[in-house]
Amino acid sequence: MEKLVADSEEKVWSFGAGTDGQLGTGTLQDQLLPQPLLDFPHPVAHIACGGAHAVALTGDGRVWTWGRGACGQLGHGEPANCLQPKLVQLLEPFAVSSVSAGWSHSGFVTDRGQLFMCGDGSFGQLGNGNPQSCSSPVEVPFFISKHVEQVACGMRHSLVLVRESLKGSVYGFGLGRHGQIGMSISGSGKPESSNVPRIIPGFQKHRILHICANGDQSAALSADGQLYTWGRGFGGRSLAVHSPRILTSSMRFSYVALGWKHALLLADGELYMLGGNRHGMLSRSQEATVEGQPSISPVQYTSEVASTLERVPCNFGEKAVSIAAGAEHSALVTEEGKVFTWGWGEHGQLGLGNTDDQISPQIVNIGYRRPICDAQIRVYCGSGFTFVVKP
């Protein structure tokens, strides 16, 4: 097959909802087709997409943000929107290695293991011990004596992976109403909010390598491919689970991406989904159960929390190598660098030139005349928008 190339030198494209400047194009319009960002900083190592803002980490450890900033989530020192990528000046003294974007807050991890947070703190999701919001990145005092490896921001909660001994530890803080911070912290046994980080029990069996948060969902992936989930849940009638549960499966997963009501899982080039029936036509299902002692009665736990793990029908003859999930849309990249999207499409976040929902993966044409085909392409999804990056 002939390898196609881009019609220009642009390496970052965006599409979908743009009403807060989250596409980084300098406009406030939704975009139904991929739009190139002409002046985007390079090289881009990672883009984290939140409710209506984005955080880009470049290869030199610098951070750029744009989009909705009303709660200070952009870290520019003032609660204001920004229509194009802007350098976060207050992080310039540091080399940042990991970033995350929640609904209205952001997290930044330095290569020395420091954690900085900014944005909405009204539910304690900044971990600073109070419900105050911050327009500038502030180091979280709790982790000053620890080495943070990763931060993951959900809608109103945060997770942190800390290097401790050989296995590492996971901490949660912020809103816990649906179990998303991984613990019950009240005398009644009901999950509440916490404005300080608290260690999440239940990871004794496996070494955790990756954490993930979106909406009211949380997940962790172990070194041996085991998936833990907690929070709102993925069943048809979701019920909060406030301690991590292992998804029992014979497969070993290499990556997980969370939406608000669904999860994408990658195993040996095959893509699987938990939940998401509203925006996904799935097939070849296999049963998946959740292991561990439930915090509620066994009957309720079995009927409400157990989910079905189903294979996403990808009829394009290539393995999937990268996945991403927005609120209610999904994306993947194949081994040859082709980008596919499906799910909710109301704002054009599928990049197909329309606002239709799609029940199965559809190829996205990047560029004006023909698609790029390059195995290094990566895709990132926000609440209702998408970014594609070619390094």
C-alpha positions as CSV (number, residue, x, y, z in Angstrom):
1,M,0.0,0.0,0.0
2,E,1.2,3.5,-0.8
3,K,2.0,5.5,2.2
4,L,0.1,8.8,2.2
5,V,1.5,12.0,3.4
6,A,0.0,15.2,4.7
7,D,-0.6,18.1,2.3
8,S,1.2,20.5,4.7
9,E,3.6,20.5,7.6
10,E,1.0,20.9,10.3
11,K,1.2,18.2,12.9
12,V,-1.7,18.9,15.2
13,W,-5.4,18.9,14.3
14,S,-8.5,19.5,16.3
15,F,-12.3,19.1,15.8
16,G,-15.5,19.2,17.7
17,A,-16.9,21.7,20.3
18,G,-15.1,25.0,20.2
19,T,-17.4,27.4,22.1
20,D,-14.7,28.0,24.8
21,G,-11.7,28.0,22.6
22,Q,-10.8,24.4,23.4
23,L,-9.8,23.6,19.8
24,G,-6.9,26.0,20.0
25,T,-7.8,27.5,16.6
26,G,-8.4,31.1,17.8
27,T,-12.1,30.8,17.1
28,L,-15.2,29.9,19.1
29,Q,-17.0,27.8,16.5
30,D,-17.5,24.0,16.4
31,Q,-15.5,22.3,13.7
32,L,-16.9,19.3,12.0
33,L,-13.7,18.4,10.2
34,P,-10.1,18.3,11.4
35,Q,-8.5,21.8,11.5
36,P,-4.7,22.2,11.6
37,L,-3.1,24.3,14.3
38,L,-0.5,26.3,12.4
39,D,1.4,27.7,15.4
40,F,1.3,24.8,17.8
41,P,4.5,24.2,19.9
42,H,6.5,21.2,18.8
43,P,7.2,18.5,19.6
44,V,4.1,17.5,21.4
45,A,4.6,14.6,23.9
46,H,1.0,14.5,25.2
47,I,-2.3,16.3,25.2
48,A,-4.7,16.0,28.1
49,C,-8.3,17.1,27.3
50,G,-10.8,18.1,29.9
51,G,-14.4,19.4,30.0
52,A,-13.6,22.4,27.7
53,H,-9.9,23.0,28.1
54,A,-6.7,21.2,27.0
55,V,-3.2,20.8,28.4
56,A,-0.2,20.1,26.1
57,L,3.1,18.7,27.3
58,T,6.0,19.3,24.9
59,G,9.1,17.2,24.6
60,D,11.2,19.7,26.6
61,G,9.0,19.5,29.6
62,R,7.0,22.7,29.0
63,V,3.3,23.1,29.4
64,W,0.8,24.9,27.2
65,T,-2.9,25.3,28.0
66,W,-6.0,26.8,26.2
67,G,-9.8,26.7,26.3
68,R,-12.1,27.4,29.2
69,G,-10.3,29.1,32.1
70,A,-13.1,30.4,34.2
71,C,-12.0,28.4,37.2
72,G,-8.3,29.0,36.7
73,Q,-7.7,25.6,35.2
74,L,-5.4,27.0,32.6
75,G,-2.9,28.0,35.2
76,H,-2.2,31.5,33.7
77,G,-2.8,33.4,37.0
78,E,-6.3,34.6,36.1
79,P,-9.7,33.0,35.5
80,A,-10.1,33.7,31.8
81,N,-10.5,31.7,28.6
82,C,-7.7,31.4,26.1
83,L,-8.4,30.7,22.4
84,Q,-4.9,29.5,21.5
85,P,-2.1,27.5,23.2
86,K,-0.4,29.7,25.8
87,L,2.7,28.8,27.8
88,V,2.2,28.3,31.6
89,Q,4.8,30.6,32.8
90,L,4.7,29.6,36.5
91,L,5.8,26.0,35.5
92,E,8.8,27.2,33.6
93,P,11.3,26.5,36.4
94,F,10.3,22.8,36.3
95,A,10.6,20.0,33.8
96,V,7.0,18.6,33.7
97,S,6.7,14.9,32.9
98,S,2.9,14.2,33.2
99,V,-0.2,16.3,32.9
100,S,-4.0,15.7,33.2
101,A,-7.2,17.7,32.6
102,G,-10.4,17.3,34.5
103,W,-13.7,19.0,34.0
104,S,-12.5,22.3,35.5
105,H,-9.1,21.5,37.0
106,S,-5.6,20.5,35.9
107,G,-2.7,18.6,37.3
108,F,1.1,18.7,36.5
109,V,3.8,16.3,37.7
110,T,7.5,17.2,37.4
111,D,10.4,14.9,36.7
112,R,11.4,15.3,40.3
113,G,8.1,13.9,41.5
114,Q,6.4,17.1,42.5
115,L,2.6,17.6,42.0
116,F,1.1,21.0,41.1
117,M,-2.7,21.6,40.7
118,C,-4.9,24.5,39.6
119,G,-8.5,25.2,38.8
120,D,-11.7,24.4,40.5
121,G,-11.2,23.3,44.1
122,S,-14.8,23.4,45.4
123,F,-14.9,19.7,46.0
124,G,-11.4,19.3,47.3
125,Q,-10.1,18.0,43.9
126,L,-6.9,20.1,44.2
127,G,-5.9,18.2,47.4
128,N,-4.8,21.4,49.2
129,G,-6.9,20.8,52.3
130,N,-9.5,23.4,51.5
131,P,-12.3,24.0,48.9
132,Q,-10.6,27.0,47.3
133,S,-9.9,27.4,43.6
134,C,-6.5,28.4,42.2
135,S,-5.7,30.2,39.0
136,S,-2.0,29.4,39.2
137,P,-0.4,26.0,39.7
138,V,0.2,25.3,43.4
139,E,2.3,22.4,44.8
140,V,0.2,20.0,46.8
141,P,1.8,19.9,50.3
142,F,0.8,16.3,51.0
143,F,3.2,15.0,48.3
144,I,6.2,17.1,49.1
145,S,8.0,14.2,50.8
146,K,6.8,11.7,48.2
147,H,7.6,11.0,44.5
148,V,4.6,11.4,42.3
149,E,4.6,9.5,39.0
150,Q,1.2,10.4,37.5
151,V,-1.9,12.4,38.1
152,A,-5.4,11.7,36.7
153,C,-8.2,14.2,36.9
154,G,-11.9,13.3,36.6
155,M,-14.9,15.5,36.7
156,R,-14.6,16.6,40.3
157,H,-12.0,14.2,41.7
158,S,-8.3,13.4,41.3
159,L,-6.1,10.3,41.5
160,V,-2.3,10.3,42.1
161,L,0.1,7.4,41.6
162,V,3.1,7.6,44.0
163,R,6.3,5.6,43.8
164,E,6.5,3.8,47.2
165,S,8.5,0.6,47.6
166,L,8.2,-1.7,44.5
167,K,4.5,-1.5,44.0
168,G,3.6,2.1,44.4
169,S,0.4,3.6,45.9
170,V,-2.7,5.3,44.6
171,Y,-4.3,8.2,46.4
172,G,-7.7,9.8,45.8
173,F,-9.3,13.2,46.7
174,G,-12.2,15.4,45.7
175,L,-15.8,14.4,45.3
176,G,-16.5,10.8,46.4
177,R,-20.3,10.6,46.1
178,H,-20.1,7.8,43.5
179,G,-17.1,6.1,45.0
180,Q,-14.6,7.6,42.6
181,I,-12.0,8.5,45.2
182,G,-11.8,4.9,46.2
183,M,-12.9,4.9,49.8
184,S,-15.6,5.4,52.3
185,I,-14.6,8.2,54.8
186,S,-17.7,8.8,56.9
187,G,-19.1,7.0,59.8
188,S,-22.2,6.0,57.8
189,G,-20.0,4.1,55.3
190,K,-21.1,6.4,52.5
191,P,-18.4,7.9,50.3
192,E,-18.1,11.6,50.7
193,S,-15.6,14.3,49.6
194,S,-12.0,14.7,50.8
195,N,-9.9,17.8,50.3
196,V,-6.7,16.0,51.3
197,P,-5.2,13.0,49.5
198,R,-6.1,9.6,51.1
199,I,-4.5,6.3,50.2
200,I,-6.8,3.9,48.3
201,P,-6.7,0.4,49.7
202,G,-7.1,-2.7,47.6
203,F,-4.0,-2.8,45.4
204,Q,-2.0,-5.4,47.3
205,K,-2.0,-8.0,44.6
206,H,-0.4,-6.1,41.7
207,R,2.0,-3.4,40.9
208,I,0.1,-0.4,39.5
209,L,1.6,1.2,36.3
210,H,-1.2,3.5,35.1
211,I,-4.2,5.3,36.6
212,C,-7.1,6.9,34.7
213,A,-10.1,9.1,35.6
214,N,-13.0,10.6,33.7
215,G,-16.4,11.7,34.8
216,D,-17.2,9.8,38.1
217,Q,-15.1,6.8,37.0
218,S,-11.7,5.7,38.1
219,A,-9.4,2.9,37.0
220,A,-5.9,1.5,37.4
221,L,-3.9,-0.9,35.3
222,S,-1.3,-3.2,36.8
223,A,2.1,-4.4,35.5
224,D,0.6,-7.8,34.7
225,G,-2.4,-6.4,32.7
226,Q,-5.0,-6.6,35.4
227,L,-7.7,-3.8,35.4
228,Y,-9.1,-2.3,38.6
229,T,-12.2,-0.1,38.4
230,W,-14.2,1.9,41.0
231,G,-16.7,4.8,40.9
232,R,-20.0,5.1,39.2
233,G,-19.7,1.8,37.2
234,F,-20.5,0.7,33.7
235,G,-23.7,-1.3,34.1
236,G,-27.1,-0.4,32.7
237,R,-28.2,0.7,36.2
238,S,-24.9,2.0,37.6
239,L,-24.3,1.7,41.3
240,A,-21.4,3.3,43.1
241,V,-18.5,1.1,44.1
242,H,-16.1,2.9,46.4
243,S,-13.2,0.4,46.5
244,P,-11.2,-1.0,43.6
245,R,-12.4,-4.2,42.0
246,I,-10.5,-6.4,39.6
247,L,-12.2,-7.1,36.3
248,T,-11.8,-10.9,36.0
249,S,-10.7,-11.8,32.5
250,S,-8.3,-14.2,30.8
251,M,-6.9,-11.2,28.8
252,R,-4.0,-9.0,29.8
253,F,-4.8,-5.4,29.1
254,S,-2.1,-3.0,27.9
255,Y,-4.1,0.3,28.1
256,V,-7.4,1.7,29.4
257,A,-9.3,4.9,28.5
258,L,-12.3,6.0,30.5
259,G,-15.4,7.9,29.3
260,W,-18.3,9.0,31.5
261,K,-20.2,5.7,31.2
262,H,-17.9,3.5,29.3
263,A,-14.3,2.2,29.3
264,L,-12.1,1.2,26.4
265,L,-9.5,-1.6,26.9
266,L,-6.7,-2.7,24.6
267,A,-5.4,-6.3,24.6
268,D,-3.2,-7.7,21.9
269,G,-4.3,-5.2,19.3
270,E,-8.0,-6.0,19.9
271,L,-10.3,-3.3,21.4
272,Y,-12.9,-4.1,24.0
273,M,-15.6,-1.9,25.7
274,L,-17.3,-1.9,29.1
275,G,-20.7,-0.1,29.0
276,G,-21.4,2.6,26.4
277,N,-24.3,0.8,24.8
278,R,-26.0,4.1,24.0
279,H,-23.2,5.0,21.5
280,G,-21.7,1.7,20.6
281,M,-22.9,-1.3,18.6
282,L,-20.9,-4.1,20.1
283,S,-20.6,-7.8,19.2
284,R,-18.9,-11.0,20.2
285,S,-19.4,-10.4,23.9
286,Q,-17.8,-12.3,26.7
287,E,-18.8,-12.1,30.3
288,A,-16.7,-10.2,32.7
289,T,-17.1,-10.1,36.5
290,V,-15.6,-8.0,39.2
291,E,-13.6,-9.7,41.9
292,G,-13.4,-8.9,45.6
293,Q,-15.6,-8.4,48.6
294,P,-18.3,-5.8,47.8
295,S,-19.2,-3.0,50.2
296,I,-22.9,-3.6,49.5
297,S,-25.0,-6.8,49.6
298,P,-23.8,-9.6,47.1
299,V,-27.2,-9.6,45.3
300,Q,-27.0,-5.9,44.6
301,Y,-23.4,-6.1,43.7
302,T,-23.8,-8.9,41.2
303,S,-26.9,-7.3,39.4
304,E,-25.8,-3.7,39.4
305,V,-22.0,-3.6,39.1
306,A,-21.0,-6.7,37.1
307,S,-20.5,-5.6,33.4
308,T,-20.2,-7.3,30.1
309,L,-16.9,-6.9,28.3
310,E,-17.5,-6.8,24.6
311,R,-15.3,-6.6,21.6
312,V,-15.7,-3.5,19.4
313,P,-16.3,-4.5,15.8
314,C,-13.3,-3.1,14.0
315,N,-13.5,-4.4,10.4
316,F,-10.5,-2.7,8.9
317,G,-8.0,-5.5,9.1
318,E,-5.4,-3.8,11.3
319,K,-4.6,-3.9,15.0
320,A,-5.4,-1.0,17.2
321,V,-2.3,0.5,18.9
322,S,-3.8,3.5,20.7
323,I,-7.2,4.4,22.1
324,A,-8.9,7.5,23.7
325,A,-12.3,8.2,25.2
326,G,-14.2,11.4,25.6
327,A,-17.4,11.9,27.6
328,E,-19.4,9.8,25.1
329,H,-17.2,9.3,22.1
330,S,-14.2,7.1,21.4
331,A,-11.2,7.0,19.1
332,L,-8.5,4.6,18.0
333,V,-5.3,4.6,15.9
334,T,-4.4,1.5,14.0
335,E,-0.9,0.1,13.5
336,E,-0.7,1.9,10.1
337,G,-1.7,5.2,11.7
338,K,-5.3,5.4,10.6
339,V,-7.6,7.3,12.9
340,F,-11.2,6.0,13.6
341,T,-13.9,7.5,15.8
342,W,-17.4,6.6,16.9
343,G,-20.1,7.4,19.4
344,W,-21.7,10.8,20.2
345,G,-21.1,13.3,17.4
346,E,-23.3,16.3,18.2
347,H,-20.5,18.8,18.1
348,G,-18.5,17.3,15.2
349,Q,-16.1,15.6,17.7
350,L,-15.9,12.5,15.4
351,G,-14.3,14.6,12.6
352,L,-16.5,13.2,9.9
353,G,-18.0,16.4,8.6
354,N,-21.4,16.0,10.3
355,T,-23.0,15.9,13.7
356,D,-24.3,12.4,13.5
357,D,-23.7,9.7,16.1
358,Q,-21.9,6.6,14.9
359,I,-22.4,3.1,16.2
360,S,-19.2,1.7,14.8
361,P,-15.7,3.0,14.1
362,Q,-15.4,5.4,11.1
363,I,-12.2,6.5,9.4
364,V,-11.2,10.2,9.8
365,N,-9.5,12.0,7.0
366,I,-6.7,14.2,8.4
367,G,-5.8,17.1,6.0
368,Y,-7.8,18.6,3.2
369,R,-7.5,16.0,0.4
370,R,-6.3,12.7,1.7
371,P,-5.6,11.0,5.1
372,I,-2.3,10.6,6.8
373,C,-1.1,7.1,7.3
374,D,1.6,7.0,9.9
375,A,2.1,4.6,12.8
376,Q,3.2,7.4,15.1
377,I,-0.1,9.2,15.1
378,R,-1.8,9.7,18.5
379,V,-5.4,10.8,19.4
380,Y,-6.8,12.5,22.5
381,C,-10.5,13.1,23.4
382,G,-12.1,15.7,25.6
383,S,-15.7,16.0,26.6
384,G,-16.9,16.9,23.1
385,F,-13.7,17.5,21.1
386,T,-10.8,15.6,19.7
387,F,-7.1,16.2,18.9
388,V,-4.8,14.2,16.6
389,V,-1.1,14.6,16.8
390,K,1.6,13.4,14.4
391,P,5.1,13.7,16.0
